[in-house]
Amino acid sequence: YRSIHAIANVAAKLRRQKPEVCIRLLDMIVEELQWSIEHPAFKDQQRTLTVARLLGELYVTSLASGQLILQQLYQFHSLCL
């Protein structure tokens, strides 16, 4: 959890040399959050929060679009209804 900011910075630096790394990282994050939404479990809450924070940090470093963030928030909201 403490190194998420560093992970986002490394991914931002890799964007120019290896853009596929950023794409795979974002894909992994979205899949992990989707799985967490579909299979909620108490034991996975800390991991889900960590992955969600990583998505937020990637947004701050301009690797994730605002549209992606809003889609994930909408999915969380749909789950709560």
N, C-alpha and C positions, 0 to 999 in steps of 0.2 A: 504494500500500500504506500509506503514511503517513497519508493523509487518510481512511481508512476510518472511524475513530472520528468524525470530523467529519461524514461522510456519514450515519452512523447517527443522530447528534444532530439533524441537519437533518430527516431523515425523521421522527424522533420529534416534533419541533416541528410538522411539517406534518400530523401525524395528525389533529388536531382540525379544521383548516380544509379540508384536502383528503385525505380518507382513501383516495381512489382512487390517489393517488401511492404510498402505502405498499403497497397491494395489488399494483400493477403492479411495484414494486421487488421484492417478495417473489416474485412470479410469475417475473420475469426471473432471479432468483437460482436458484430451483428448476429452471427450464428449463436454465440454464447448467450447473448441477451434474449434472443428468440427462444432458445431452449429453456432458459430460466423462467420466461413468461409462461411457456406451455407446461412446465413441470416444476411448479413452485415447491420448495422444500426449505425447512428451517435451517438445515445444515449448510445450505448453499447461499444463504443471504449475504455473508461477508464477501464471498467471491463475486456475487452479482454486483454488489456495491463497488467493489474494486474495478470490475470491468466497466461499469457505467462511468466511474470517475475517469478511467483511461479514455473512454470515448469523449468525455468533456475536455480533457487535456488535449486530445487530438483536434478538437474543434478550435481550441484556443491557438494551437499552432497552425491552423488553416489546413489541416489534412482531412478533416471531416466537414461536410457541408452542413449548413443550417437545416436543409431539407431532411437529411439523415437524422439529425437530432430530433426534429419535430415528428418524424415517423416513429421513432422509438418511444417518444413521449406519448404519442397517440395510442400505440400498442399497450403501453402500461395503463393508460386511462381506460381503454376498452376492457382490459382485464378486470379493472375495479368495478365496472358497471354490472 
